[in-house]
């Protein structure tokens, strides 16, 4: 078990972090996905009970990562904001003021429904998909076809989790990274996102996030 794990992908150095993020060292870029900011406010507005302080916890974790790693860029692979604008978007904009020099790129996801003007006012560059070298960054990895053989797809959306059996019949689920030659899935970064249990294929490597460390399975 390690506090982080370094992977060489397409001759690039990526550090997998237990904070549910990747640090692309060659480009000094922090990569995350599925923050779902505003989800708790959206639920409460709809009359559904949701934990308080979720937005603040997510942004606090992200702020700590940025301060620790000092990245030049932040790449978000979709579902930055959960729904229509609410008070939590204003909280997010206020939080962003503390990171004015950070280059933020967003690959839009199915929940990113805000008008383009919101992203422009927050100095966030928006893409439907983003190709850098032999990496293709998208939100949903299942909507792609006709890719070059050398392409590695990097995505979110799935909220991958892995079930680990303990003694007896005990079974626990943990967020995880999934790696293969063609595809990389990142765990959801947000505090209020849930898990989708995956069943990896033989050629897929899984790294579970267990407490504050990463376990290679």
C-alpha positions as CSV (number, residue, x, y, z in Angstrom):
1,X,0.0,0.0,0.0
2,X,1.3,3.4,-0.9
3,X,0.2,7.0,-0.2
4,X,0.5,7.5,-4.0
5,X,1.5,5.5,-7.1
6,X,3.5,6.7,-10.1
7,X,2.5,5.4,-13.5
8,X,4.2,5.9,-16.8
9,X,1.5,6.4,-19.5
10,X,2.4,7.2,-23.1
11,X,5.9,8.0,-21.9
12,X,4.4,10.5,-19.5
13,X,4.6,10.4,-15.7
14,X,1.3,10.4,-13.8
15,X,1.0,10.3,-10.1
16,X,-2.2,8.7,-8.8
17,X,-3.2,10.4,-5.6
18,X,-5.4,9.1,-2.7
19,X,-7.3,12.4,-2.9
20,X,-9.0,10.9,-6.0
21,X,-6.9,12.9,-8.5
22,X,-4.0,12.5,-10.9
23,X,-1.0,14.8,-11.2
24,X,0.5,14.9,-14.7
25,X,4.0,15.8,-13.8
26,X,5.3,16.5,-17.3
27,X,2.7,19.2,-17.8
28,X,2.3,20.2,-14.1
29,X,-1.5,19.5,-14.5
30,X,-3.9,18.3,-11.9
31,X,-6.6,16.1,-13.4
32,X,-10.0,15.4,-11.6
33,X,-13.5,14.5,-12.6
34,X,-17.1,14.6,-11.3
35,X,-17.1,17.3,-8.6
36,X,-20.9,17.7,-8.8
37,X,-20.7,21.0,-7.0
38,X,-24.2,22.2,-6.3
39,X,-25.7,18.8,-6.1
40,X,-26.7,19.1,-2.4
41,X,-28.3,22.5,-3.0
42,X,-30.2,21.1,-6.0
43,X,-31.5,18.2,-3.9
44,X,-32.6,20.5,-1.1
45,X,-34.4,22.8,-3.5
46,X,-36.3,19.7,-4.7
47,X,-37.3,18.9,-1.2
48,X,-34.8,16.0,-0.8
49,X,-32.7,15.9,2.3
50,X,-28.9,16.3,1.6
51,X,-25.9,16.8,3.9
52,X,-24.8,20.3,4.6
53,X,-21.3,21.6,3.8
54,X,-20.7,19.1,1.0
55,X,-19.7,21.9,-1.5
56,X,-17.3,23.4,1.1
57,X,-15.6,20.0,1.8
58,X,-15.1,19.3,-1.9
59,X,-13.5,22.7,-2.5
60,X,-11.4,22.5,0.6
61,X,-9.9,19.2,-0.6
62,X,-9.2,20.6,-4.0
63,X,-7.7,23.8,-2.6
64,X,-5.4,21.7,-0.4
65,X,-4.2,19.7,-3.4
66,X,-3.6,22.9,-5.5
67,X,-1.6,24.5,-2.7
68,X,0.4,21.3,-2.1
69,X,1.2,20.5,-5.8
70,X,1.3,24.0,-7.2
71,X,0.1,22.9,-10.7
72,X,0.1,25.2,-13.7
73,X,-3.3,23.8,-14.8
74,X,-6.4,22.1,-13.6
75,X,-8.2,19.7,-16.0
76,X,-11.7,18.7,-15.0
77,X,-13.3,15.8,-17.0
78,X,-16.9,16.8,-16.7
79,X,-19.7,17.3,-14.2
80,X,-18.1,20.3,-12.5
81,X,-21.5,21.6,-11.5
82,X,-24.5,19.3,-11.0
83,X,-27.4,21.3,-12.4
84,X,-28.7,24.8,-12.9
85,X,-27.0,27.7,-11.1
86,X,-27.7,28.1,-7.4
87,X,-26.0,29.6,-4.4
88,X,-23.2,27.0,-4.5
89,X,-22.0,28.3,-7.9
90,X,-21.5,31.7,-6.2
91,X,-19.5,29.9,-3.5
92,X,-17.4,28.3,-6.2
93,X,-16.7,31.6,-8.0
94,X,-15.6,33.1,-4.7
95,X,-13.3,30.1,-4.0
96,X,-11.8,30.5,-7.5
97,X,-10.6,34.1,-6.6
98,X,-7.9,32.5,-4.5
99,X,-6.4,30.7,-7.5
100,X,-6.4,33.5,-10.1
101,X,-3.4,32.3,-12.1
102,X,-4.5,28.7,-12.4
103,X,-5.4,27.6,-16.0
104,X,-8.7,25.7,-15.7
105,X,-9.9,23.5,-18.5
106,X,-13.3,21.8,-18.4
107,X,-14.4,18.9,-20.6
108,X,-18.1,19.1,-20.3
109,X,-20.2,16.2,-18.9
110,X,-23.9,15.4,-18.9
111,X,-24.5,17.5,-15.8
112,X,-22.7,20.6,-17.1
113,X,-25.8,22.5,-18.1
114,X,-24.8,26.1,-17.3
115,X,-24.8,28.8,-20.0
116,X,-21.4,29.4,-21.5
117,X,-21.3,32.9,-19.9
118,X,-20.9,31.3,-16.4
119,X,-17.7,29.6,-17.5
120,X,-16.4,32.7,-19.2
121,X,-17.0,34.8,-16.1
122,X,-15.0,32.2,-14.1
123,X,-12.2,32.1,-16.7
124,X,-12.8,28.4,-17.4
125,X,-12.0,27.2,-20.9
126,X,-14.7,24.7,-22.1
127,X,-14.3,21.7,-24.5
128,X,-16.5,18.9,-25.6
129,X,-13.4,16.7,-25.7
130,X,-9.7,17.6,-25.5
131,X,-6.9,15.9,-27.3
132,X,-3.3,16.3,-26.0
133,X,-0.6,14.2,-27.7
134,X,-1.9,10.6,-27.7
135,X,-4.4,11.3,-24.9
136,X,-8.1,12.0,-25.5
137,X,-9.8,13.5,-22.5
138,X,-13.6,13.0,-22.4
139,X,-16.3,12.7,-19.8
140,X,-18.1,9.5,-20.9
141,X,-15.8,6.8,-22.3
142,X,-18.7,4.8,-23.7
143,X,-19.6,7.3,-26.4
144,X,-16.4,7.0,-28.5
145,X,-15.6,5.1,-31.7
146,X,-13.1,5.2,-34.6
147,X,-10.1,6.2,-32.4
148,X,-6.5,6.0,-33.6
149,X,-4.9,2.8,-32.2
150,X,-2.3,4.8,-30.2
151,X,-5.0,6.8,-28.4
152,X,-5.5,6.4,-24.6
153,X,-8.9,7.6,-23.5
154,X,-9.0,9.3,-20.1
155,X,-12.5,9.7,-18.7
156,X,-14.8,10.1,-15.7
157,X,-18.6,9.7,-15.5
158,X,-18.5,6.1,-14.3
159,X,-17.6,6.9,-10.6
160,X,-15.7,3.6,-10.5
161,X,-15.6,1.6,-7.3
162,X,-14.2,-1.9,-6.5
163,X,-15.5,-4.4,-4.0
164,X,-12.9,-6.0,-1.7
165,X,-13.8,-9.0,0.3
166,X,-12.6,-9.3,3.9
167,X,-12.7,-12.1,6.4
168,X,-15.8,-14.2,6.3
169,X,-18.6,-12.7,4.1
170,X,-17.6,-9.1,4.7
171,X,-17.2,-7.0,1.6
172,X,-16.3,-3.3,1.4
173,X,-16.4,-0.9,-1.6
174,X,-13.8,1.7,-2.4
175,X,-13.3,4.3,-5.1
176,X,-10.6,3.3,-7.6
177,X,-8.6,4.1,-10.7
178,X,-8.9,1.8,-13.7
179,X,-6.0,1.5,-16.2
180,X,-5.6,-0.4,-19.5
181,X,-3.6,0.4,-22.7
182,X,-6.7,2.0,-24.3
183,X,-8.6,3.5,-21.3
184,X,-8.1,5.2,-18.0
185,X,-11.0,5.9,-15.6
186,X,-10.7,8.3,-12.7
187,X,-12.7,8.1,-9.5
188,X,-15.3,10.8,-8.8
189,X,-13.7,13.7,-6.8
190,X,-16.8,15.1,-5.2
191,X,-17.9,14.3,-1.7
192,X,-21.6,13.5,-2.7
193,X,-21.2,11.2,-5.7
194,X,-21.7,7.5,-4.9
195,X,-19.9,4.5,-6.5
196,X,-20.5,2.2,-9.4
197,X,-18.9,-1.2,-8.8
198,X,-16.8,-2.3,-11.7
199,X,-15.7,-5.7,-12.8
200,X,-12.3,-5.3,-14.4
201,X,-11.2,-7.3,-17.4
202,X,-7.9,-9.3,-17.4
203,X,-6.0,-6.6,-19.1
204,X,-7.2,-3.9,-16.7
205,X,-5.3,-2.8,-13.6
206,X,-7.2,-1.4,-10.6
207,X,-5.9,0.9,-7.9
208,X,-8.2,1.2,-4.9
209,X,-8.2,4.2,-2.7
210,X,-8.3,2.9,0.9
211,X,-8.4,5.7,3.5
212,X,-5.4,7.8,2.7
213,X,-3.5,5.3,0.6
214,X,-3.7,3.5,-2.7
215,X,-3.8,-0.3,-2.9
216,X,-2.7,-1.9,-6.2
217,X,-5.0,-4.9,-6.7
